[in-house]
Amino acid sequence: MVGLLYNAAMYLKRCGQSRAHKDGDFWVLVESQRTKRGPRQRVVAYLGDMETAACIGVKQAAMDRPRSWQSRLFDEEGEPEWVEVDSKRVRVERVRDFGGYWLGLQLLDKLGLMALLDEKLPVGREDIPWSTMVLSLVLMRLCEPSSELRIAEHSYERSILGDLLGIPADKVNDDRLYRALDRLLPHKDELEKHLKTRLGELFGLEYELLLYDITSTYFEGACEDNEKARFGYSRDKRSDCKQVCIGLVVSREGMPLGYEVFAGNRADVSTVQEIVEKIERQYGKANRIWVMDRGMISAKTLALLRSEGRRYIVGTPRGQLRQFEEELSSKEGWEEIAEGLSAKLIVAEDGKEWFILCRSEARGGKEKAMLARFEERIEAGLKKLEAACAGEKRLRQATVERRIGALLSKNSRAKGLFKVAVGLREDGGASVGWEKLAKPAQWAALKEGCYLLRTNVEGKIEELWRSYIQLTEAEAAFRIEKGDLGIRPIWHQKEERVEAHILVCFLGYVLRKTLAQMCKAAGLGNEPRKVFDEIAQIKVVDVVMPTKSGVTIRKRCIAQPT
């Protein structure tokens, strides 16, 4: 190996062939550091298989500060150097993704996560710093979500991360990535606290309104050693797979404060106390407003929220609408708070709470159509069964009852509209009698498009309703996690690895939301997907130029955005 020293701190090193790679020499940009264990070398950038002529401009990069990847490594400014090139034989090689990874590094730097990871995961005797391996996991999750095995075998070498992070592709293997997950997980709480503070400083966020929602994600595999992997209600329609539940707390803008992983069979309502106590333990008690949907609400939950002066805006079970039948039928007191939406404020008997009756025209039309469809199915099924019972073939009473039960179960939304009786004929066969009930049909028509909110926050109806509707931000977070960041399915089997995988997805979501806030501030809306996709199209290529002197120049170039 031959080192070309440019200054006392940083220099280029040419590395010869290795057993793993027989494709010639390659270059690395190295920084020499003094440590307690003596002088150590840190790879700043892996420059690949370049000839000496291709190192034009790297001297200036080596003279710059250590994190030169941001501006100097690909800088084309400086004094020109002229050579004669055989234009017929100019070609490009190693086309790799650049834009998304570069943008991800900028976002990580803006959030201060690179410095934090360096602090929490200090350099030891490992060949590659754990903080750098964690960065590669987060950036891969942001740009090309896949398993650690696929990253090691395919994705990493097709990206620019080898140059940006200074890690050669042969140093990235699934075992090292798994161990990076293990090193990251213990710092989950510190990461959440840091991000909450940093995001608040960057975008002037106020955390007076906290939105809490829960989702599930399923496993591939038996997960026999994972206590949290359980069968339960699957939001992914995969009841055949074990799952875990993820409870996420976000701000009004959808910026995350924290999350917890629960067993897959936990009921939503049973997680509220744990989440409330977690947030108050990490960030202290404050005059926050908790917003949750009706699946989180019970008498115990409300008692918890009322204790110690907590404030809340929550949905209520649909069955509670029956208590307000008189208010629903009355036309007085309704206010139009949005297009196609009216609401009515009702003071609770104790005077410490308010109920908000809401009626949506769009939701009412949808519910009416759904109810009509289920009603038609039940009616058609009963007629068919009635005709079968009236035929020559005798049907057993138990058989008919099972068929009716299955029919009503499949169309449960409309089963309360029918009264069905199963009897016996003189010959011992079953008979069916049924009728539509007028009163349940009237109540169903009255409550179409209606829902009920409950709060102990005094304010205008419109403001309270809009605060509750912000729950869509938490729902959008889950869509990003499951869609853009590929959190499902989970292939890990160990409980700690599963939680570390979810943490990496959480950090990827933070980067997405940071970009969304930057787009919003720049007047580009608050949906960053289009911006990210455009930047991610930028590639980096090696331009190979044979010269008149016989030397082949390899120049690394970044494609210009259209």
N, C-alpha and C positions, 0 to 999 in steps of 0.2 A: 504494500500500500504506500502511496506517495501522498504527502500532505502539501498543499500550496498555501503557505501562511500569508495572510493579508494584514492582520493585526494581532494583538495579544489575546483577543477574546474570541474571534470567530474566523474560521477558515474553511476552504473546500477540501474534501478528502475523496480521493479516488479509491474505490474498493474493487478488488479483483473478483474472479469467478469463485462461486461457492458450490457446494455439492447440490444444493437445491436449485440453483439457477446457473445454467451453463451458457448464458446468452451474452457474455462479455462483461466489460467493466461498467460500473455505474458510479454516480457522483452523489455525495451528500454534503449539505451545508451544516457544519458542526460548530457549536459554541463550547468553549472550554470554561469550566466553572470550578472554583475552589470550594470543597465541602469538608466536613469534619473527618471524612474518611480519606481525604486527599483529593487531587485533581480528578474531575470527572468530565466526560464529554456528553453533551446533550445534542441530539439531532434536531436542528431547526427546520430543515426541509430536505426531503428526499427528491433529488433532481433527475433520477432515472439514468438511462444508458445514453449519455451524451458524450460526443467527442469534445476535445479541448476547444475547438472553434465555436462550439455551441454555448460556451460559458460567458459569452459577451454580456457585460452588464451585471454579472453576479458579484463582482468585486464591490460595486456600489451597494448591493444588497447586504453584503457581509459587513460593511462599515456602518450599517444602520443599527437601530435598536433591535433587541432579540426578537420581538414579535413582528418581524419584517414581512410576514405573509400578507398583511393587510394592504400594503401599498407598494413595497419595493420589489418583491420577488418577481412580479410580472410587469414591472415598470419598463416601458419602452423609451422613456426619455433618456437624455444623455448624449454624449458625443457619438456621431455616426461612425461606423466602420464599414468600409466598402470592400466587397469581394466580387469576383466574376463567377456567376452561377450558370450551370447548364439548365436552361429553362425547360427543355424537353423532359428532363428526368426529375423535376420537382414533384414531390408527392407528400401526402399527409398520412400519419400513422397515429395509433393510440387515441382515437376519439373518445373522450370521456366526459361525463356530466360535471359541470362546474357551477352553474349559477345558483342552484338550490343550496348546495353545500356552502358556498361563499356567503350567501345571504344568511344561512343558519349561523355561521360563525359570527357575523356582524351582530345578529340578535343576541347570541350568547354573551358577546362582549358588552353589548349595551346593557344587559341585565346584570352584569357583574358575576355571571355564573362561572366563567373561566377562572377568575381569581379565587372565588369561593371554593371551587373544586380543588385547586392547587393547595389551598389552605387546609381543607379537610382531608385530603388524600396526599400527604407530603411524599416526596420522592424517597424511596428506600433502596433496597438492593435489587428490585425488579428491573428487568431489561427495558420495559416500556412503562412510563408512569401511568398509574391507574387513572389519574384525572384525564389523561389524553384518551385512554380507552373508553372512558365514560362519555367523553365528547363524541367519539366516533359512533357509539350506540345511539345517542340522542339525535345526532345528525342523520344517521341512517333511518331512524324511526320517522323523522320529519320528511325526508326526501324519498326514500324507497323502503317502506315498512316490510320487514321480512324476519325470519328466524335468525338466530345467531349463526347457525350452521350455514345458511345461505349467504349471510354477510361474509363469512370467512372464505367460502368456496367460490362465490360469484360476484356479489354486489360490490365489495370493497375495491377490487382491482378495476372495476369499470367506473369508479368515481375518482375525483381529484383529491380525496382525503389523504392519500399517500403523500402528496406534495404539501397540502395545507397543514397537516398535523405532523408531518415528518415521520410517519410510521410506514415502513415498507410493507408491501402486501404479504410477504412471506412471514412477517411477524404477527399477522392477524390470524388467529385460529379460534375455533369455538370454545376451547378450554379457557383461553385468556379472556374472551368476552364474558363467559359465565362467571369467572372470578371477579371481573370488573363489576358485574351485577351485585355480587356478594359484598364488595367493598362499598358500593353506593348506598345500599338500603339503610344502614344504621344512621345515615345523615338525613333521613326523610324530613324530620321536624325542622332541622336547621335550614334546609332548602325552602320549606314552606314559609318560614318566618322571613327569610331573606327576600324571597320573591314578593311577598305581600308588601314589605317596606319599599323595595325598589320600584315595583309597579306603581305604588302610590305616589312616589316622588316623580317618576317620569311623566305620568299622565294626570296628576292631580286627582287621584281617585279618593272617594269617600266611601268608607265601609259601614255606613249606617244601615244599609239594607242587605241582609244575607239571604240568599236563595238556596234551599236545600232540596235535593232530589236524589233518587237512587235508581240504579240500573243493575243489570246482571250481564255476565259474559261467561261463555261456556268453555269446557275443556275438551281436548281430544286425548283420550287415554283414561285409565282407571283411577289415577290419582289416589292410590290407596294410602299413601303416607301423608296426605294433606287433610288436616282436620276440617278445614274450611270448605273443602270441595264436597258439596252436597247436592242432591236433587231438590229442586224447588220450582217456583213459578218462573218460567223463562220468558224474558222480554224478546228473546231472539227466536222464539218458536222452536227451541231445541230441548224439549222436555226429556229427550232420551239421553242427554249428556249431563254430567255433573257441572256445577257452576259455582261462582262466587258472586256476591253482591258488592257493588261499589257505591258508597255514599259520597257525594261531591257537594261542597259548599262554594258558591261563587258570589261575586258582587253584582250590583245592578247591571254593570256592563258585561258580565260574564267572565270577569277576571277571577281566577281561582284563588281561594284562601287555603284550602286543604281538602283532604279526602280520607276515607277509611275503607278498609276491605273487611267485609263481613262474610259469615258462612252463607252458602247458597240457599239454605232453607230459612234464613231469618226473615221475619215479617217486617215490612217497612216501618211500621209503627214502633217496633221494638228497638230501632236504631237511633231514635231521636235523642234520648238522654245522653247516649255515648257521644254523639256528634256535638251537642250543645256544650257538654263538659269539656270536650277536646278543644273547641274554639276558644272557650273562656280560659282554659288552662294555658294555651299558647299566646293569646293576644290580650288577656285580661277581660274583665267584665266591663261592658259599656252599654250605652243606651241604644242598643241595636234593635232592629225590627226583623224578626224571623218570618220568612215566607215559605210555606209548605203546601202541598196539595192534600186532598182529602184522604189519601192512603196513609198519611202520617198521623192522623188525628184520632184520638181516643180521650176518654175522661182522664186517664193518667197523663197523657201528653199535655193536655190543656192545663192540668194542675202543675206540671213541671214548668211550663212556660209562664204561668201566672206567678209562680214563686220567685221571690227576689226581684220583682218588678220587671220581668222580661216582657217585651212587646211582641205582638204577632199579628199576621194576616194569613189566615189559613182557609182552605176549602173545607167543606163539610160533606158527609155522606149524603147521597141523593135521597135516602129515606127520610132525612130530616126536613125535606121540603114539605112533607105532609103537615107539619106543624104550622105552616104559613099558607095554607090553602085559601084562607079568607083574603090575605094580602095579595095573593096571586090573582084572584078573581076580581079584585077591586081595581078600577082604572085610575084611582087617585094616588098621588104621591110619586109617580114614575118620572124620572128625569132621563133625557137622552144624553148619554155621555160619550157616545161615538156613533159613527154611521151604522145603523142597523142594530144598535145596542141600547137598551134602556135599563135603568136600575132604580131601586127603591131602598132607602135607609130605614132600618127598624131598630129601635132601642130595646135592649134586653130588659127583662124584668128587674134585675138588680141595678140597672143603670151604669154598669161598669163595662159593658160590652155592646157592640153594635153588630147587627146582621145586615148584609147587603144582598138583596134579591136582584139577580141579573137575568135578563131575557135577551137572547140573541136570535135575530131573524134567520141568519145563515145556519146556525146550529139547530134551530127549530125545524127548518126545512129538511135538514139532513136526518134528524131523529124521526120526523114524520115518515120520510121515505123508507127508512130502515124498519120502523114498526109495521108499516103497511106490507113490506116484503115478508117479514116473519109471520104476520097475521095470515097472509095468503097461503103460506106454506102449511101452517097448522090447519087451516080450514080445508085445504085440498087433502091433507093427510087424513083428517077425520072423516071426510066424505068417502075416501077410498076404503078406510077401515070399516065404516058403517055399511058400505055396499058388500064388503067381503063377509061380514057377519050375517047379512041378510040372505046370502047365497045358500046353496044346498049343502056346502061343506061346513061342518060344525067346527068352530074355533074354540079352543079352551079359554076360559076366563083369564087364567094366569098369562097366557100368551098375548092376549089382547091388551092386558094391563101393561105388560112390558113394552109393547109397541107404542102405546100411548105415552108412557114415561120417556121413551127414547125420543119421540117426536117433540114433546114439550121441552125436553132438555136441550135439543139442538136449536130450538127457537125460543129460548127462555125469556127474551125480552117481551114477547107477546103472550106468554102462557097465562098471565093473570086476566086476560080478556075473555077467557073461555071457562065454562063449567062443563066438565065431562063426567059421565056416569057409565059404569060398566055393569050390566045385569046378566041374567040368565033367561034363555028362552025355555019353552015347555019341553023341547027335545034335548035340553042340557047344553046347547051351544050358547056362546056369549053374544050379547047384544050391546050396542053402543048408542048412548044418547048424549047430545051436547047442545049447548046454546051459547050465544055471545052475551056478555054482561054489559049493560049500558053504563053503569056507574064507573067501573074501572076504565072504560073507554073514554068517558068524559074527563076523568082525572089525568089520563095519559095525554089527552089533547091539551089540557090546561097547563101541564108542566113542560110541554115541548120547548126545547131551547133554553130552559131555566136551570140555573145553578145558584148555590148559596155560599156566600163568604162570611167569615166570622173574624172579628178583630177587637182588640182593646185599644186601638190607636184612634184618636179623635182626629177627624179631618174631613175634607171634601170627598164626596163619593167618587168622583172621577180620579182623584189622586190615589185613593186607596185601591181602586180597581186596577189602575195602571201599574201600581206596585206589585199586585198579585200576578198580573199578566207577564211580568218580567221573568216568571218561572220558565218561560220559553228559552231563556238564555242557558239555563241548566240543561234543558232538553237538547238544545243545539250543541252543547259541550259533549254530550254523549254521542250525538251523531258524528261529530268530528273525530272523537276517540275511536268509534267503531268503523267509520268510513275512511277518512283521510289517514289515520294513524294505525289502522289495522290491529286494534287491541284484541280482536277475536279471530279465530279461536286461540286459546292458550295451550301451548304445547308443553310447557314446563310441568313437572310433577311435584317438585318440592315446594312447600309453602313459602319459604323465603325467596325462592327464585320467582315464583308467581307474583309476589308483592313487589319485587324489584322490577319485573317486567311492567307492571302497572305504573310504577314510579317513572320509568323511562317514558311511557306514553303520556303521563301527566306533564313531564317537562316538555315533550313535543307539543302538547296542547298549549302550554304557556307561550312557546315561541309563536304559534299560530295566532294567539290572541294579542301578543305584542305587536306583530305585524298588522293585525286588524286595527289596533289603536293608532299606529303610525299612518296607515292608509286614511283613516278617518281624519286625522290632523292635517293630512295633505290634501283633503278634499276629494279623495278617491272612494268614498263610501267606507263601510265597516266590514266588507266581505273581502278577505285577502286572497281567496282562492285564485282568482284571475291574475292578480299581480304575481303571486308566487309561481303559478304555472308558466307565466311569460318569462320570468327571470330564470326559472329552472331549465328553460330551453337552451340557455347559453352553454356552449361546449368549450372544452379546451382540447387542442390538437397539437401534435408534434409535426412541424413542417420540415421535411427532409430535403436539403438542397445540395446536390453535388457541385463542387466548385472546379474551376479550371486547374487549380493546383493539385487536385486529387483528394483534397480533404472534404469530407461530407459534413455539412453543418446541420445540426438538428436544433431547430428553434421552436420553443414552446409558445404557442399563441392562443389567445382567447378570442372566440368568435364575437364579432360586434353585434349588439342587439339590433333588431330591425326596428 
